[in-house]
Amino acid sequence: MSNKLLEIKNLKTSFYINDGYYAAVDDVTLTVNKNEILGIVGESGSGKSALAFSVMGLHTRAKMEGNIFFNGEDIVNVSKSELNKMRGNEMAMIFQDPLTALNPLMEIGAQISETFILHRPTMTRRERKDRVIELLKMVGIPRPEYVFSQFPHELSGGMRQRVMIAIAIANQPKLLIADEPTTALDVTIQAQILDLIRELKATIESGVILITHDLGVVAEMADRVAVVYAGQIVEIANVYTLFKKPLHPYTRSLLHSVPADGQDKLHVIHGIVPSLKHLPREGCRFAHRIPWMDASDHEENPILHEVEPGHYVRCTCYKNFSLQEDESKEA
Ligand SMILES: Nc1ncnc2c1ncn2[C@@H]1O[C@H](COP(=O)(O)OP(=O)(O)OP(=O)(O)O)[C@@H](O)[C@H]1O
């Protein structure tokens, strides 16, 4: 039996801006296997959330092309009611900011119960309450009976994120998407939430997409990592390879821009991710951020090359790339 849970093929998600459609996710192909965590990293604006929202069918006005096979079924064009059946049931998402994702006027217990009313209509009120208490315990909320009747603003940020996780795992989804789940939390709480996601993944044996800009989180959590730049995957590999043998200039730049042993100075990546409308669509999209490289180092139409089994890198520029500071040392 196939181990593939999610298979995305040539996905293109475009938004209409002023005069036309511009792709925020551009020709993305990837798989998520059962019981694995796929990390997705990239700077702000690189298209990570647009990709996650595409999988969840949460873009209302975007144009979507390509395929997203979930459990073998292409969900790019399924009806709204089909998607509603899947969301919160077979696939669920943990959002960045629990305060905006939770209803401020609704008690915690009622918010978690909603998912059962929607997806498990035969459950009695008593059964729902028992299951909610069980879930609150599972995600490590102390005094769950008391918290059941509290409002979101009465809980700390970490506790609210636990509630979000309880909602997401309520129906034991096969696929869990966590979009920067710890960004809004302080460091100690971050570690607890990540531990919780890892434990829950093992318990419910789901596949997880973990979106983050934090390479430390990816190193800790992911089995495989996709590095996304300007809407495209520029490198994908298992986590060990990605950290030990990164190839793409963007991956290497990212890795050098966080503190590491023996590194006396942090690398700064030139410029910023261009806005959707101004994104270069021809040639290597990262080229303008490594201007010291020769144009001939880049491919005209960069594709993903499989450099060793399971390790893909876009464009040939990785072959001659070195960080600018290393180049000037050599000169
Ligand atoms: N609904 C939308 N309409 C128009 N443009 C959008 C829309 N959603 C996202 N974008 C644009 O798509 C690009 C990718 O955005 P996205 O939010 O996916 O990036 P991200 O990598 O998740 O960033 P962050 O880490 O800041 O959340 C950005 O240029 C963003 O402005």
The ligand as an SDF file (V2000), in Angstrom:
LIG
                    3D

 31 33  0  0  0  0  0  0  0  0999 V2000
   -5.1680   36.7600   -0.7830 N   0  0  0  0  0  0  0  0  0  0  0  0
   -4.1080   37.3090   -1.3420 C   0  0  0  0  0  0  0  0  0  0  0  0
   -4.2220   38.2520   -2.3180 N   0  0  0  0  0  0  0  0  0  0  0  0
   -3.1370   38.7960   -2.9010 C   0  0  0  0  0  0  0  0  0  0  0  0
   -1.8570   38.4850   -2.5840 N   0  0  0  0  0  0  0  0  0  0  0  0
   -1.6810   37.5650   -1.6070 C   0  0  0  0  0  0  0  0  0  0  0  0
   -2.7770   36.9350   -0.9360 C   0  0  0  0  0  0  0  0  0  0  0  0
   -2.2840   36.0660   -0.0170 N   0  0  0  0  0  0  0  0  0  0  0  0
   -0.9400   36.1420   -0.1170 C   0  0  0  0  0  0  0  0  0  0  0  0
   -0.5800   37.0350   -1.0560 N   0  0  0  0  0  0  0  0  0  0  0  0
    0.8000   37.3680   -1.4860 C   0  0  0  0  0  0  0  0  0  0  0  0
    1.4280   36.1400   -1.8190 O   0  0  0  0  0  0  0  0  0  0  0  0
    2.7990   36.1420   -1.4210 C   0  0  0  0  0  0  0  0  0  0  0  0
    3.0410   34.9740   -0.5000 C   0  0  0  0  0  0  0  0  0  0  0  0
    2.3690   35.2050    0.7330 O   0  0  0  0  0  0  0  0  0  0  0  0
    2.3140   34.1470    1.9280 P   0  0  0  0  0  0  0  0  0  0  0  0
    1.4510   34.7050    3.0020 O   0  0  0  0  0  0  0  0  0  0  0  0
    1.9590   32.8210    1.4000 O   0  0  0  0  0  0  0  0  0  0  0  0
    3.8350   34.1520    2.3880 O   0  0  0  0  0  0  0  0  0  0  0  0
    4.4700   33.4180    3.6510 P   0  0  0  0  0  0  0  0  0  0  0  0
    5.7020   32.7580    3.1790 O   0  0  0  0  0  0  0  0  0  0  0  0
    3.4540   32.5320    4.3170 O   0  0  0  0  0  0  0  0  0  0  0  0
    4.8250   34.6430    4.5810 O   0  0  0  0  0  0  0  0  0  0  0  0
    4.6640   34.8150    6.1800 P   0  0  0  0  0  0  0  0  0  0  0  0
    5.7500   33.9870    6.7820 O   0  0  0  0  0  0  0  0  0  0  0  0
    4.8600   36.2780    6.3850 O   0  0  0  0  0  0  0  0  0  0  0  0
    3.2740   34.3300    6.5550 O   0  0  0  0  0  0  0  0  0  0  0  0
    3.0370   37.4980   -0.7680 C   0  0  0  0  0  0  0  0  0  0  0  0
    3.5990   38.3550   -1.7540 O   0  0  0  0  0  0  0  0  0  0  0  0
    1.6540   37.9510   -0.3640 C   0  0  0  0  0  0  0  0  0  0  0  0
    1.5640   39.3540   -0.3360 O   0  0  0  0  0  0  0  0  0  0  0  0
  1  2  1  0
  2  3  1  0
  2  7  2  0
  3  4  2  0
  4  5  1  0
  5  6  2  0
  6  7  1  0
  6 10  1  0
  7  8  1  0
  8  9  2  0
  9 10  1  0
 10 11  1  0
 11 12  1  0
 11 30  1  0
 12 13  1  0
 13 14  1  0
 13 28  1  0
 14 15  1  0
 15 16  1  0
 16 17  2  0
 16 18  1  0
 16 19  1  0
 19 20  1  0
 20 21  2  0
 20 22  1  0
 20 23  1  0
 23 24  1  0
 24 25  2  0
 24 26  1  0
 24 27  1  0
 28 29  1  0
 28 30  1  0
 30 31  1  0
M  END
$$$$
